Amino acid sequence: MLINTYQNILIEAGCDEAGRGCYAGPVFAAAVVLPQYFYHTLLNDSKQVKEKDRNELRIFIEQNALAFAVAKVDNDEIDKINILKASFKAMHKAVDVLKIKPQFLAIDGNRFLPYKNIQHQCIVKGDGKYANIAAASILAKTHRDEFMLKLDKIP
């Protein structure tokens, strides 16, 4: 079972990205602030969840999160600044538009570019440990998948 947050004192947003290892398309990132007792049996790292379940989770997360935001950085910008910096930029953009401003960021992975004056902690495989990061993982992945499917249908 996932732990909801990394710490319980400050308002915390979990952050993750999708598309960093892909050869095409933008990188998406999500930031999610969950209520204290958020729980869903299927919630896990998006790479461990079936597509149908990810789509179900997306609806559940978007309906039950205290705040969430998804942002992207397109492939042209990725080519200019590199994929790692683009991932950080997408996370920053997502945090920028959260309706609840976090005081702490729980980041999936081992690196992050500090965001303004908000404390953060990088957590390797955090999307398999913390619900708020897993929720961000689900939102980033499902929003990116939806975007790529729409692109595929453009003649």
Secondary structure, DSSP 4 states (H G I P E B T S, - for coil): --BS-S-SSS-EEEEEEE-TT-SSS-EEEEEEE--TT---TT-S-GGGS-HHHHHHHHHHHHHH-SEEEEEEE-HHHHHHH-HHHHHHHHHHHHHHT-SS--SEEEEESS----BTTBEEEEETTGGGTBHHHHHHHHHHHHHHHHHHHHHHT--
